[in-house]
């Protein structure tokens, strides 16, 4: 299954050279990437749950505030950067398979649309927008004509500002 992830291995995949930067379209070897991801999960768990317990604070409140801070951050990033987030990630918004779910998700998220599933459960805003983007993208891709699934990427090698010397 092609998830559209086109990361290149950075250098030898072991570690960046001193002063080097791992670009957004690059990665380290999969074991190192998984190890860094696990380290991140442990660090976030420690900051969000263990630290409040050790200080005698309510861990539920700490987890809730982490969620609130994440929502504020995401709204700020979308407001400040807009579509640049997707363009810098290499998402081709000329392709309707990418554009339609992204547009629907933004409209739902910013418009704070609410969908009630039961009397006690509903999704709204960014949560519902994210669900629509993920399910909409995969549903569209499942039923799309073949020519839409194989379009070349928006930025080919040598066309982005990352490829210019000194950038």
N, C-alpha and C positions, 0 to 999 in steps of 0.2 A: 504494500500500500504506500503510495507516494503522498506524504503529508506536506509536501512543498518545502521541506527543510533542505537547504543546499549549503550547509556549512563545509568549509574547507579546513583541512588540518593545518594548524598554525605551526610552522617550523617542523621540528621532529615530533611534536605532540607531547613532549615531556614537560618543558617549561619555557616560558618566553625568555629571550635573551635580555640581559639588563638594559633597561630603557625602552624595550620593545612593548608594543601594545597589541593585545589580541583584539582584532577588529570584530564588529558585530556579525560578519559573515564567516568568522573563523571559530575554531574550537580546539581544545586540547584533546588528547586521546580519550576514548570513551571511559576507561577506568578512572582516569584523572578527573574527567568531567563529572562522573557519578560520585567520586569521592568529595569533590568540592560541593556538589549538591547536597550530599549527606551532611557535610560540615555546616552548611548553611541552615539546614533543617534543625540540627542540634543547637546551633547558636540562637536561632529564632525561638525555639522551645525554651531554652534557658532564659532568654530575655523576657519572653511573654508569660511564662508560667512559673518556673523555678524561682526566679528573683523575687516576684511578689510574695510567694509562699515563704521564702526565707525572711522577708521583711514584715511578715504578718499582715499582708494586704490580701484582699479577696482576689483569687486568680481569675474568677469569672469576669470581674470588672476589668482586669488587665487585658484579658482576651478580647472583650468587647471594645475597649479603647484601641487595641491594635487594629481591629476591623474598622473602626471609625476613622482612624488615621489613614488607613489604606484607601478608604473611599474618598476622603478629602484629597489625598495625594493623586489618585486616579482622575478625579474631576479636574484638579489643577493641571495635570499633565495633558489631558484632552483639551482643556481650555487654552493652554499656552501653546501647545505644539500641534494640535489638530491632526490633520492627515499626515504630517511629517513622521509620526510614529510608524505608520504603515509603510510610507515611502522609503524611509531609511532602513526598514527591515526587508525591503525588496519585494513588497506586495504590489503586484501589477493591478492598479485600479482601473485600467482600461478594459480588463476582462470582467464581464458581468458576473462570473462566478465569485469574484472577490468583491466587486463593488456593491452588489445588491445586499449581501449579508452585512457588510460593514456599514452601509448607509442605514439599513433597518436597525442595527444595534445602536448606532449613534442617536437616531431619532427616538428610539425607545428609552435609552439611557438618559438623554438630556430632557426629554419630555416627561420623564418620571411616570411612564405608563405602568399600570398595575394589572396583573392577571391573577384572579382568585381561582385556586384549584379546588379548595374546600372552604368551609366556614372558618377554619382555623389556620389555613396555609395559603399564602399568596407570595408572588414574586413581583418586584417592581424595580424601576431604575436600572442601575448598572447590572444587577444580578439577572434580571430578565433580558436586558440587552445582550449580555454575554451569552446566555443560553440561546437566544435567537441567532447570534452570529455563528456559534459553533454548530448547532443543529442545522441551521439554514445553509451554511457552507457545504457540509457533508451531504445534505439532501440534494442540493443543486448539483453537486459534483457527481452524485450517483445517477442522476437522470439527464445530465447534460450531453450534448452531442460531442463526439470525439475531438473535433477541431477546437473546441473551447478548453479541453483538458490538456492540450499539448501546445498551447501558445508559448512562444519564447519569453523569457523573463524581461521585465522592463529595463533593467540595467545589465547589459552584457559586460564582460570583462573589458576594462579599459575605458568605460564610459562614465564611471562615477568619479566624484571628486576625491575619493579615497585612493584612486590609482595614480593621481598626479604626484609628481616628486615634490617633497617638501610639505605635503598636506598632512 
